[in-house]
């Protein structure tokens, strides 16, 4: 993959991707981060691909303009936490903590985004470990390692060795959404697929999983729009 820029106000950043399966030029705009990707046939000329992008420039800019704005985190703003918005305020303390529907953050303003992110990651690990432990015990199957990532394409995964991976951004969603993703991945310890048997395991672990699953499908992209860095 490579990146090119199309002049304009603002310039367009386009990721160039070649695929042996592609039979024509195609454009995709990510719903998560607005990334524009041009997929080209393996041996198609780059010049023609760039001409295709310029031809579709109006369509690209229209879609990008219609996307909800990113939500930078900083002092005086808010950050989602377990389904509610917390005010981010400065305080004289050693580490970030919750107080009166606010997240109190120590230190300089320029350090606040990183401190907020650190707080969220710490709470995400604790909540996801507790949920995974609960559902693994209910299933009667242990899991391996538990890791957190800022994954863009999935909220969790279960490896063939039983290791679990989760997006730490789940801590920003309502608590039952985080629980659902934990139950979903733990269910893969019994069924490494998405067959009816798998969904039966999910339902056994979390009978009311349909509502949080729907919330994530409808609102999940919003969690990726919360920005902690420039």
trRosetta pair geometry for C-beta under 8 A, 3 or more apart (Angstrom, degrees):
i j d omega theta_ij theta_ji phi_ij phi_ji
1 15 5.8 -5 -173 -176 117 101
1 16 6.5 154 -159 77 62 58
1 17 5.2 -14 -107 -93 93 78
2 15 7.6 157 85 -156 32 57
2 16 4.9 -13 65 54 81 112
3 13 6.1 -7 -171 -172 114 93
3 14 6.9 151 -156 78 63 43
3 15 5.6 -35 -99 -101 77 58
3 16 6.9 -173 -88 8 22 85
4 13 7.9 160 84 -153 36 50
4 14 5.4 -22 66 64 83 96
4 16 6.0 51 -2 -33 105 119
4 50 6.9 -70 117 -104 161 110
5 11 4.8 17 -179 162 109 128
5 12 6.7 153 -159 76 56 49
5 13 5.7 -25 -102 -98 79 59
5 14 7.3 164 -94 18 27 79
6 11 6.3 162 75 -167 49 73
6 12 4.0 -4 50 53 106 106
6 14 6.3 52 -18 -12 105 121
6 50 7.8 168 -92 -159 98 89
6 53 6.1 -144 -72 131 139 123
6 54 6.5 178 -141 -85 128 76
6 57 6.5 -155 148 -109 151 115
7 11 5.8 -44 -124 -112 31 94
8 11 5.6 133 49 -103 69 40
8 12 6.1 27 40 -16 126 89
8 57 7.1 166 -63 -171 154 131
8 61 7.6 -109 146 -81 154 133
12 36 6.4 -12 179 36 105 156
12 53 7.7 -174 102 167 140 118
12 57 7.0 -148 -13 -135 155 91
12 60 6.3 48 -132 123 147 142
12 61 7.4 -97 -79 -72 121 85
13 35 7.9 -58 99 -138 103 67
13 36 6.8 146 89 41 58 103
14 36 4.8 -55 -111 102 70 111
14 37 7.3 143 -169 -106 69 20
14 38 5.5 30 171 -11 118 110
14 53 5.8 -9 -108 -136 169 149
15 35 6.2 15 -4 173 126 108
15 36 6.8 161 18 89 77 54
15 37 4.5 -27 70 -107 105 75
15 38 7.1 178 84 24 51 67
16 37 7.9 174 -78 -157 15 62
16 38 5.5 -17 -111 66 60 103
16 40 6.9 -4 -167 0 87 120
16 46 7.4 17 -154 -133 148 102
16 49 7.1 86 -133 132 108 146
17 37 5.7 8 3 -174 124 107
17 38 6.8 166 28 84 74 50
17 39 5.0 -30 80 -104 103 67
17 40 7.1 158 83 19 48 74
18 22 7.4 -125 -167 30 47 133
18 39 7.6 134 -108 -160 18 59
18 40 5.2 -39 -104 72 68 91
18 41 7.3 -4 -152 115 82 21
18 42 5.3 87 170 -119 111 45
18 44 7.8 -177 -125 37 97 90
19 22 4.0 97 71 -17 105 104
19 39 5.5 0 2 -169 123 107
19 40 7.3 146 21 69 75 40
19 41 7.2 -64 68 -115 68 30
19 42 6.8 -99 89 -63 26 73
20 42 4.9 28 -97 -58 57 129
22 25 7.8 54 169 -89 128 26
22 26 6.9 -141 -139 13 114 108
22 39 5.2 -171 -94 145 144 103
22 40 6.2 138 102 126 155 17
22 41 4.6 -140 98 -82 96 53
22 42 7.3 154 51 -29 95 62
22 44 7.9 -73 106 -6 118 132
23 41 6.3 46 -126 -87 16 115
24 41 7.0 26 -59 -40 13 107
25 38 6.6 -16 -164 -170 96 96
25 39 7.2 154 -155 82 45 57
25 40 5.7 -4 -106 -106 77 70
25 41 7.7 -75 -62 -6 57 81
25 44 7.0 -163 -65 139 88 163
25 48 7.3 -145 -49 125 139 93
25 49 5.5 173 -114 -119 127 74
25 52 4.5 12 123 149 160 177
26 38 7.5 156 80 -154 41 51
26 39 4.9 -10 60 56 91 104
27 36 6.7 -18 -165 -167 100 90
27 37 7.1 150 -155 80 51 51
27 38 5.8 -22 -99 -99 73 67
27 39 7.8 -168 -78 18 25 76
27 52 7.7 -168 -46 134 107 106
27 53 7.1 128 -90 -108 123 72
27 56 5.8 -158 -10 108 158 160
27 59 7.9 120 81 98 151 122
27 60 6.8 -93 173 -83 149 104
28 36 7.5 157 82 -154 47 45
28 37 4.8 -14 59 59 95 100
28 39 7.0 38 -2 -13 109 110
29 34 6.4 -16 -176 -151 95 48
29 35 7.3 165 -153 79 49 40
29 36 5.5 -15 -101 -99 76 69
29 37 7.9 -179 -79 20 31 72
29 60 6.8 158 -73 -138 126 74
29 63 5.1 142 43 121 170 141
29 64 6.9 -132 -148 -67 140 76
30 33 5.2 7 98 48 131 70
30 34 6.1 -54 68 4 85 9
30 35 4.3 28 14 44 126 85
30 36 7.9 -120 6 -60 80 30
30 37 7.4 69 -37 -8 94 108
30 152 7.7 -12 -167 168 144 124
31 67 8.0 -180 -144 -122 52 109
31 221 5.0 -70 137 -114 100 145
32 35 7.8 -7 70 11 87 99
32 152 5.5 141 115 -167 163 92
32 153 8.0 -109 -21 -79 156 50
32 221 5.5 -133 -99 -134 54 85
32 224 4.4 -19 -165 100 90 163
33 152 6.9 -45 -13 -141 122 126
33 224 6.2 -91 -62 147 79 122
34 64 5.7 81 -158 -127 117 87
34 67 5.4 -119 -89 15 112 177
36 60 5.9 33 -118 -150 140 123
36 64 7.7 -45 -57 -68 114 120
38 49 5.7 115 152 177 137 110
38 52 7.2 131 -144 87 125 114
38 53 5.7 -59 -80 -74 141 112
40 44 4.7 -133 176 61 103 124
40 46 7.4 -16 -124 -101 176 55
40 49 4.8 -39 -91 -97 132 137
41 44 4.1 97 58 -29 93 113
44 48 6.4 -97 167 68 98 122
44 49 6.3 105 117 -54 115 105
45 48 4.6 84 77 7 99 103
45 49 7.1 -164 100 -8 54 86
46 49 5.3 -56 -152 36 39 116
46 50 6.3 36 154 -18 72 103
47 50 6.0 -55 -149 36 30 107
47 51 6.5 32 151 -19 63 106
48 51 5.5 -52 -149 36 35 115
48 52 6.5 42 149 -25 64 101
49 52 5.5 -51 -154 30 34 115
49 53 6.8 35 148 -19 64 100
50 53 5.5 -46 -151 31 39 114
50 54 6.5 37 151 -16 66 102
51 54 5.7 -53 -148 38 34 110
51 55 6.3 40 150 -24 65 104
52 55 5.6 -52 -150 32 31 116
52 56 6.5 11 156 -2 64 110
53 56 6.1 -71 -150 49 29 97
53 57 6.7 63 147 -68 64 78
53 60 7.5 16 -166 -33 77 150
54 57 5.4 -9 -153 -34 39 117
56 59 4.7 -52 -172 43 79 118
56 60 5.7 85 128 -29 89 97
57 60 5.6 -55 -147 35 33 112
57 61 6.2 26 159 -15 68 107
58 61 6.0 -56 -144 40 29 106
58 62 6.2 33 156 -23 63 108
59 62 5.8 -57 -149 34 28 114
59 63 6.6 24 157 -15 63 106
60 63 6.1 -62 -155 37 29 106
60 64 6.3 23 154 -15 66 110
61 64 5.7 -55 -143 41 33 110
61 65 6.1 35 157 -22 67 107
62 65 5.9 -56 -146 35 27 110
62 66 6.5 21 156 -17 62 110
63 66 5.8 -61 -148 37 31 109
63 67 7.0 46 151 -39 63 94
64 67 5.8 -38 -157 6 37 117
68 222 7.3 -12 81 -108 155 78
68 225 6.2 -24 99 -118 108 167
69 225 7.5 110 109 -177 37 127
70 225 4.9 -151 -122 -170 56 80
70 226 7.8 161 -171 -90 75 11
70 227 4.8 35 167 -22 121 129
71 77 7.8 158 175 173 87 135
71 225 5.4 73 9 125 91 92
71 226 5.0 -33 74 -105 107 57
71 227 6.4 158 72 14 46 81
72 77 7.1 -177 96 -45 69 175
72 113 7.4 -53 -179 -98 83 130
72 227 4.8 -41 -97 74 59 105
72 228 7.9 145 -151 -84 62 20
73 77 6.1 -158 -144 84 40 132
73 79 5.1 36 -124 -85 117 111
73 88 6.5 108 -173 -40 86 163
73 112 7.3 -142 132 123 87 95
73 113 4.9 125 85 -119 97 84
73 116 5.2 -129 152 76 140 154
73 117 7.5 146 68 -50 153 84
73 226 6.3 44 -47 -179 109 92
73 227 6.7 -167 0 80 80 49
73 228 5.4 -10 38 -100 123 66
74 77 5.2 72 57 11 67 121
74 88 6.6 162 108 91 22 143
74 109 6.8 43 -171 -180 101 90
74 112 5.5 96 -145 84 54 129
74 113 5.9 -30 -82 -59 68 92
75 88 5.7 -122 -110 118 36 99
75 89 6.7 76 -150 -129 83 26
75 90 5.5 16 -133 -47 133 93
75 105 6.9 -129 -88 60 90 126
75 109 4.9 -86 14 -131 134 91
75 112 4.9 -158 -41 -68 86 170
76 88 6.9 -32 26 77 26 87
76 89 7.6 81 -70 -99 39 59
77 87 7.9 175 106 -148 26 55
77 88 5.5 6 67 35 67 116
78 85 4.2 17 171 179 137 108
78 86 6.2 152 -157 74 78 38
78 87 5.7 -48 -98 -95 79 42
78 88 6.5 178 -107 -7 22 87
79 85 7.2 146 69 -152 23 65
79 86 5.6 -25 62 59 77 93
79 88 5.7 66 -7 -55 105 115
79 103 6.4 -28 47 19 118 146
79 116 5.6 171 -51 -177 167 136
79 120 7.5 -112 154 -64 135 127
79 172 7.4 -96 163 -117 81 109
79 226 6.6 88 -141 -157 79 133
80 83 7.2 16 -173 -100 101 8
80 84 7.1 155 -148 80 66 23
80 85 5.7 -44 -92 -93 60 62
80 86 7.6 132 -126 11 12 79
80 172 4.0 72 98 -170 104 99
80 173 7.6 39 140 -66 128 32
80 223 7.2 -101 70 -111 141 75
80 226 6.5 -118 25 -72 101 147
81 84 6.4 -34 67 66 70 72
81 85 7.8 107 20 -127 75 18
81 86 4.9 10 17 -12 124 123
81 103 7.0 128 -30 -58 152 125
81 120 7.1 -130 -106 -106 94 95
81 123 7.7 29 -153 86 107 159
81 171 6.7 -16 -142 141 67 88
81 172 6.1 -55 -88 -119 33 56
82 171 6.7 -40 -58 178 70 62
82 172 7.5 -94 -30 -149 29 17
82 173 7.5 -3 -128 88 29 34
82 174 6.4 51 176 -135 55 32
82 175 5.2 16 -154 -57 102 83
82 178 7.9 -52 -114 -6 74 133
83 172 8.0 125 -50 153 35 44
83 173 6.2 23 -68 163 76 36
83 174 3.3 49 -73 -86 134 68
83 175 6.7 -77 -5 -12 121 63
83 177 7.6 139 -69 11 106 118
84 101 7.4 -81 138 -142 132 94
86 98 7.3 -88 -131 -122 142 89
86 101 6.3 -161 -124 172 69 54
86 102 5.8 127 -176 -136 87 25
86 103 4.5 73 135 -21 136 97
87 101 6.8 61 12 122 96 79
87 102 4.2 -35 67 -115 95 91
87 103 7.1 -172 84 24 45 67
88 102 7.3 169 -81 -167 16 82
88 103 5.3 -19 -107 67 64 102
88 105 6.1 9 -171 -6 89 128
88 112 6.4 105 161 174 127 127
88 116 6.1 -30 -122 -89 131 135
89 102 5.1 -1 11 178 117 134
89 103 7.3 151 26 74 69 49
89 104 5.7 -31 77 -107 89 62
89 105 7.1 156 78 22 36 81
90 104 7.5 30 147 -158 13 69
90 105 6.2 -55 -107 71 45 78
90 106 7.6 82 -161 -118 68 26
90 109 7.3 -54 -78 -84 124 76
90 112 7.6 -80 -85 -90 81 125
91 99 7.7 91 -81 33 163 142
91 104 3.7 4 5 -174 147 111
91 105 6.7 117 26 48 88 31
91 106 6.2 -65 79 -77 70 64
92 106 6.9 63 -142 -115 21 97
93 96 7.6 115 93 -93 128 20
93 97 6.3 -107 160 16 161 112
93 104 5.9 77 11 124 144 118
93 106 4.8 -133 67 -60 67 113
94 106 6.4 -18 -130 -16 4 162
95 106 6.8 -50 -73 13 12 122
95 119 7.7 145 165 -89 90 97
96 103 5.8 9 -173 175 112 97
96 104 6.5 165 -149 83 58 53
96 105 4.9 -6 -101 -103 98 68
96 106 7.1 -133 -65 9 55 76
96 115 5.4 144 -44 154 120 102
96 116 6.6 138 -107 -95 161 46
96 118 7.3 142 17 79 129 95
96 119 4.1 -67 82 -72 140 137
97 103 7.6 171 86 -154 22 60
97 104 5.5 -15 61 55 72 102
98 102 7.3 146 -155 78 54 44
98 103 6.2 -35 -97 -101 60 62
98 104 7.5 159 -110 12 9 85
99 102 5.7 -30 74 65 71 92
99 104 5.2 16 24 -20 119 122
103 116 6.4 84 122 -121 147 94
103 119 6.7 146 -162 102 128 163
105 112 5.0 88 122 -132 154 88
105 115 5.0 124 -154 101 111 134
105 116 6.2 -45 -91 -63 139 81
105 119 7.9 -109 -99 -24 94 141
106 115 7.2 -155 54 -153 64 160
107 111 4.5 -54 129 74 132 136
107 112 7.1 -178 83 -69 98 61
107 115 6.3 158 44 -50 132 150
108 111 4.9 87 64 7 81 105
108 112 7.7 -117 103 -31 48 79
109 112 5.6 -28 -161 -12 42 119
111 114 5.8 -63 -168 47 61 108
111 115 5.7 59 139 -24 86 111
112 115 5.6 -63 -144 41 32 110
112 116 6.1 33 160 -22 70 105
113 116 5.8 -55 -147 35 30 110
113 117 6.4 28 156 -17 64 107
113 228 4.4 151 173 -164 105 70
113 229 6.6 158 129 -68 143 47
114 117 5.7 -54 -147 38 32 112
114 118 6.3 37 153 -22 64 105
114 228 6.7 113 -79 167 43 113
114 229 8.0 53 -72 -76 82 88
115 118 5.6 -50 -148 35 33 114
115 119 6.5 37 152 -21 63 102
116 119 5.7 -53 -153 33 33 113
116 120 6.5 30 152 -17 66 105
116 228 6.8 -154 76 -122 103 110
117 120 5.7 -54 -147 37 33 110
117 121 6.3 33 155 -19 66 106
117 228 4.4 53 -60 -143 128 161
118 121 5.8 -54 -146 36 30 110
118 122 6.4 31 156 -19 64 106
119 122 5.9 -58 -151 35 29 110
119 123 6.4 19 157 -10 65 108
120 123 6.0 -60 -147 43 30 105
120 124 6.0 34 154 -25 66 109
120 168 6.4 108 127 150 93 107
120 169 7.8 21 152 -108 133 42
120 171 5.2 166 -169 80 83 136
120 172 6.8 3 -147 -57 132 88
121 124 5.5 -52 -142 35 30 114
121 125 6.5 32 158 -20 64 102
121 148 6.3 144 -153 118 91 156
121 168 4.7 -8 -113 -163 71 152
121 171 7.9 -156 -82 11 21 147
122 125 6.1 -53 -153 31 29 109
122 126 6.7 23 153 -14 62 107
123 126 5.7 -56 -149 39 36 111
123 127 6.1 27 158 -14 70 110
123 171 5.2 114 98 -150 100 146
124 127 6.0 -60 -141 42 28 104
124 128 5.8 19 164 -12 67 115
124 148 6.1 103 110 -124 122 143
124 166 7.4 -163 164 110 109 120
124 168 4.0 130 84 -151 166 76
124 169 7.7 19 -103 -12 149 13
124 170 6.2 114 -139 62 110 83
124 171 3.8 -104 -81 -39 87 125
124 178 7.8 -146 -138 -130 75 134
125 128 6.2 -61 -137 43 23 104
125 129 6.0 24 163 -20 63 112
125 146 7.6 128 -149 120 80 117
125 148 5.8 -87 -80 -34 87 138
125 168 7.4 -19 -46 -114 72 103
126 129 6.1 -58 -145 37 23 109
126 130 6.4 21 158 -17 61 109
127 130 5.9 -56 -149 37 30 110
127 131 6.3 25 155 -16 65 108
127 171 6.2 132 39 -106 139 93
127 175 7.5 -119 -162 -136 137 87
127 178 5.8 8 133 145 125 153
128 131 5.7 -53 -142 40 33 109
128 132 6.0 32 158 -18 67 108
128 146 6.8 168 119 179 108 131
128 148 7.3 139 45 -85 154 103
128 166 5.0 -155 -147 55 153 164
128 170 6.9 89 -77 74 115 134
128 178 6.6 -108 -82 -178 77 109
128 182 5.9 -177 -148 -86 69 115
129 132 5.8 -55 -141 40 28 109
129 133 6.2 32 156 -21 63 107
129 146 5.8 150 -97 90 82 165
130 133 5.8 -54 -148 35 28 113
130 134 6.4 30 153 -22 62 106
131 134 5.6 -54 -150 33 31 113
131 135 6.4 16 160 -7 67 107
131 178 6.4 -172 -29 133 163 92
131 179 5.2 -151 -134 -116 133 62
131 182 3.6 102 124 67 121 175
131 183 7.4 -83 167 -41 106 70
132 135 6.2 -60 -142 44 29 100
132 136 5.8 30 160 -20 66 113
132 143 6.2 -61 171 30 118 149
132 146 6.1 168 54 -101 166 136
132 164 5.9 -177 -128 67 145 171
132 182 5.0 -123 -66 -157 65 108
132 185 7.4 -34 -110 82 103 112
132 186 5.9 168 -142 -69 68 115
133 136 5.9 -58 -140 39 24 110
133 137 6.3 25 159 -19 62 108
134 137 6.1 -62 -155 35 24 108
134 138 6.5 20 152 -16 63 108
134 182 7.8 57 54 130 98 137
135 138 5.4 -51 -145 38 38 113
135 139 6.1 33 155 -16 68 107
135 182 5.8 157 8 132 139 96
135 183 4.9 -169 -111 -105 152 65
135 186 4.0 140 112 60 121 165
135 187 7.7 -61 164 -46 129 68
135 205 5.0 44 -143 -162 105 130
135 206 7.6 -32 -106 -41 121 100
136 139 5.7 -58 -144 42 30 108
136 141 6.0 -102 -157 80 77 62
136 142 5.9 65 171 -120 128 33
136 143 5.3 -105 -101 -11 142 97
136 186 5.3 -126 -68 -142 69 124
136 189 7.0 63 -120 6 86 164
137 140 7.4 34 -177 -73 31 39
138 205 5.8 127 98 -124 135 82
139 186 5.9 -176 -8 151 146 108
139 187 7.2 -168 -95 -98 142 47
139 189 6.3 108 124 72 152 124
139 190 6.1 -134 -168 -37 124 122
139 201 7.2 43 -118 -170 113 110
139 205 6.5 -16 -63 -87 97 117
141 162 7.7 -137 155 -131 104 126
141 186 7.6 149 74 -178 105 85
141 189 4.3 164 115 134 139 132
141 190 6.1 -171 -11 -61 156 83
142 162 7.2 56 106 165 65 147
143 146 6.9 68 112 -65 127 90
143 158 7.6 -94 -131 -134 116 103
143 162 5.0 -164 -144 164 55 95
143 163 7.0 111 172 -113 92 22
143 164 5.2 9 175 -22 146 113
143 186 6.7 -90 -55 -116 130 79
143 189 6.1 -103 -85 -81 84 134
144 159 7.5 -47 43 58 134 109
144 161 5.5 11 -24 127 158 93
144 162 4.3 119 -16 94 97 89
144 163 4.1 -53 75 -77 120 67
144 164 7.4 164 57 -2 71 70
145 163 4.5 3 51 -132 84 104
145 164 7.3 -153 96 38 50 63
146 163 7.5 -168 -72 -166 32 69
146 164 4.9 -7 -111 70 73 103
146 165 7.8 164 -159 -86 48 33
146 166 7.3 -1 -170 7 91 106
147 163 7.1 19 4 170 103 110
147 164 7.4 172 27 93 63 55
147 165 5.1 -19 70 -110 92 79
147 166 7.7 168 88 27 47 64
148 165 7.5 155 -96 -159 19 65
148 166 5.8 -32 -110 74 67 80
148 167 7.3 71 -160 -161 74 14
148 168 4.3 57 -177 -61 124 99
149 165 6.0 5 8 -175 113 112
149 166 7.7 158 30 82 71 33
149 167 6.4 -54 79 -102 67 55
149 168 7.3 -179 63 -10 18 89
150 167 6.5 67 -133 -145 31 86
150 168 6.6 -43 -79 36 67 99
150 169 6.7 79 -132 -30 73 106
151 154 5.3 -42 140 61 140 68
151 155 7.2 -172 76 -94 121 18
151 157 7.9 145 -94 -12 169 110
151 165 7.2 92 -41 140 139 116
151 167 4.8 -105 40 -82 92 99
152 224 6.9 81 -132 -128 73 140
154 157 5.8 58 120 -54 145 98
154 167 7.5 -180 104 -37 52 113
155 166 6.9 -3 155 -151 64 69
155 167 5.1 -82 -144 17 52 119
155 170 6.2 93 -167 -74 105 112
155 181 4.9 -97 128 -127 123 138
155 216 6.7 -33 -51 -167 160 138
155 220 7.0 -92 -68 -141 122 133
156 164 6.8 -13 -171 -172 107 88
156 165 6.1 164 -155 90 56 59
156 166 4.6 -8 -103 -104 96 68
156 167 6.8 -105 -60 2 61 76
156 170 7.9 19 -52 -51 104 146
156 181 4.8 139 -11 173 134 105
156 182 7.4 -179 -100 -81 166 37
156 184 6.5 129 66 82 132 109
156 185 4.3 -91 138 -57 131 133
157 164 7.4 163 83 -154 49 46
157 165 4.7 3 50 53 91 106
157 185 6.6 64 99 -123 6 117
158 162 6.9 -15 -174 -137 95 34
158 163 7.3 161 -155 78 50 42
158 164 5.6 -15 -102 -101 74 69
158 165 7.9 -161 -71 22 33 72
158 185 4.6 154 -49 -170 104 82
158 186 7.5 160 -87 -76 139 19
158 188 3.7 159 54 82 147 136
158 189 6.4 -113 -170 -55 147 64
158 192 7.3 -131 97 -116 113 82
159 162 6.8 -46 73 25 77 19
159 163 4.4 11 31 49 120 92
159 164 7.9 -131 9 -63 79 27
159 165 7.7 70 -31 -11 95 104
160 192 6.8 42 -107 -132 69 153
162 189 5.8 52 -126 -117 94 96
164 185 5.2 100 -136 140 105 135
164 186 7.3 -8 -94 -73 137 64
165 185 7.9 -154 52 -141 49 151
166 170 6.1 -55 170 7 111 139
166 181 6.5 111 -132 128 107 125
166 182 7.3 -8 -92 -84 141 73
166 185 7.1 -118 -77 -6 91 161
167 170 5.5 118 82 -27 83 91
168 171 6.3 -19 173 2 64 111
169 172 5.5 -34 -177 18 67 115
169 173 7.6 68 134 -20 72 95
169 223 4.5 120 158 156 122 120
169 224 6.8 24 -165 -76 172 58
169 226 7.4 158 -138 51 111 119
170 173 5.5 -49 -160 27 53 114
170 177 6.6 -156 -159 114 88 96
170 178 4.4 119 152 -105 112 86
170 181 5.8 -106 -120 39 146 150
170 223 7.7 29 -82 -164 32 163
171 178 6.6 49 -87 -88 42 140
172 223 5.1 150 76 -131 129 102
172 226 6.5 -164 -122 9 166 158
173 177 3.9 -75 137 77 129 143
173 178 6.0 158 73 -44 103 80
173 215 7.1 128 -166 126 116 121
173 216 6.8 13 -139 -93 156 84
173 219 7.5 135 -121 102 101 117
173 220 7.7 -12 -86 -106 134 65
173 223 6.2 -41 -56 -77 93 137
174 177 5.0 99 64 -3 76 105
174 178 7.7 -147 99 -1 43 84
174 212 7.0 -132 81 -117 110 98
174 215 6.6 -36 32 150 120 164
175 178 5.8 -54 -157 36 40 111
175 179 6.4 41 148 -20 69 106
176 179 5.2 -49 -146 38 40 118
176 180 6.3 49 152 -28 67 99
176 208 7.8 -42 -167 102 134 109
176 211 7.3 8 121 92 139 105
176 212 4.5 -141 124 -73 92 131
177 180 5.6 -47 -149 29 32 113
177 181 6.8 28 154 -15 63 101
177 212 4.4 -173 -92 -161 55 107
177 215 5.5 -99 -88 87 118 127
177 216 5.5 142 -152 -62 113 100
178 181 6.1 -56 -152 36 32 106
178 182 6.5 32 151 -17 65 107
179 182 5.7 -57 -151 38 33 113
179 183 6.3 31 154 -17 68 106
179 206 6.6 147 136 -112 102 140
179 212 7.0 -169 64 -48 86 179
180 183 5.7 -56 -148 39 31 109
180 184 6.1 37 152 -26 66 106
180 206 6.0 -171 -109 122 63 165
180 209 5.1 127 -130 -144 103 87
180 212 3.9 -177 -25 99 145 132
180 213 5.8 -150 174 -59 148 70
180 216 7.2 -142 83 -20 135 134
181 184 5.4 -48 -145 33 33 118
181 185 6.5 25 160 -12 65 104
181 216 7.3 124 -61 -92 105 159
182 185 6.3 -60 -148 40 28 101
182 186 6.2 25 157 -15 65 111
183 186 5.8 -58 -142 41 29 110
183 187 6.2 39 156 -30 64 104
183 202 5.9 102 134 -145 104 74
183 205 4.4 169 -154 115 110 128
183 206 4.2 -13 -140 -14 178 127
183 209 6.5 -125 86 -99 141 126
184 187 5.9 -55 -157 26 25 115
184 188 7.5 31 146 -24 57 97
184 202 5.8 20 -102 -116 59 121
184 209 7.6 132 -64 -158 89 139
184 213 8.0 119 -71 -96 131 104
185 188 5.6 -42 -164 17 43 116
186 189 5.7 -29 -175 3 51 116
186 205 6.7 152 85 -135 118 164
187 190 6.1 -59 -171 40 51 102
187 191 6.3 -22 153 43 84 96
187 198 5.9 102 141 -169 118 77
187 201 4.2 141 -149 109 103 116
187 202 4.7 -40 -65 -70 164 71
187 205 6.1 -131 -72 5 100 142
188 191 6.5 -83 -125 77 38 56
188 192 5.4 66 -172 -106 85 54
188 198 7.2 19 -91 -141 58 116
190 198 7.8 160 87 -116 89 63
190 201 5.2 175 71 -120 135 156
191 195 6.3 -116 180 45 130 100
191 197 5.2 176 -109 109 146 98
191 198 3.8 -151 105 -89 137 78
191 201 5.6 178 9 4 120 143
193 197 7.7 49 70 63 112 100
193 198 5.5 -147 83 -43 69 135
194 198 5.4 -102 -131 67 27 152
194 199 7.2 48 -172 -46 65 93
195 198 5.0 111 51 0 64 98
195 199 7.5 -134 99 2 39 85
196 199 5.8 -57 -147 41 37 106
196 200 6.3 44 152 -26 67 104
197 200 5.5 -52 -151 31 32 117
197 201 6.9 35 150 -20 63 99
198 201 5.7 -55 -159 30 35 110
198 202 6.6 34 147 -17 67 102
199 202 5.2 -44 -146 35 42 116
199 203 6.3 44 153 -20 67 102
200 203 5.7 -52 -147 37 32 111
200 204 6.4 35 151 -22 63 104
201 204 5.6 -53 -149 33 33 112
201 205 6.4 26 154 -14 66 106
202 205 5.9 -62 -151 41 30 106
202 206 6.3 -40 172 45 68 93
202 209 5.6 -51 153 12 105 171
203 206 7.1 -85 -130 71 23 54
203 207 5.8 48 -175 -116 70 49
203 209 6.5 -117 -95 19 53 120
204 207 7.6 25 -116 -71 15 73
205 209 8.0 49 80 -56 84 129
206 209 4.3 90 104 -65 110 100
208 211 6.1 -12 163 18 91 109
208 212 7.8 82 121 0 81 97
209 212 6.3 -69 -159 49 51 99
209 213 5.6 52 150 -27 82 113
210 213 5.7 -63 -147 39 27 114
210 214 6.3 26 158 -19 65 107
211 214 5.9 -56 -149 36 29 109
211 215 6.5 34 152 -23 64 103
212 215 5.2 -46 -145 31 40 117
212 216 6.4 39 157 -20 67 102
213 216 6.0 -56 -154 34 30 109
213 217 6.6 29 151 -18 64 107
214 217 5.6 -55 -147 36 35 112
214 218 6.2 21 159 -10 68 111
215 218 6.2 -68 -148 44 26 101
215 219 5.6 -28 175 28 68 118
216 219 6.8 -72 -116 59 20 78
216 220 4.6 44 -177 -64 64 111
217 220 6.5 6 -87 -4 11 116
219 222 5.0 -37 -176 19 74 124
219 223 7.4 78 137 -25 81 90
220 223 5.9 -48 -167 19 48 111
220 224 7.5 36 146 -11 69 101
221 224 5.8 -58 -162 35 47 110
221 225 6.9 49 144 -27 71 102
222 225 5.7 -55 -157 25 39 115
222 226 7.8 49 149 -29 63 89
223 226 6.3 -39 -168 10 42 111
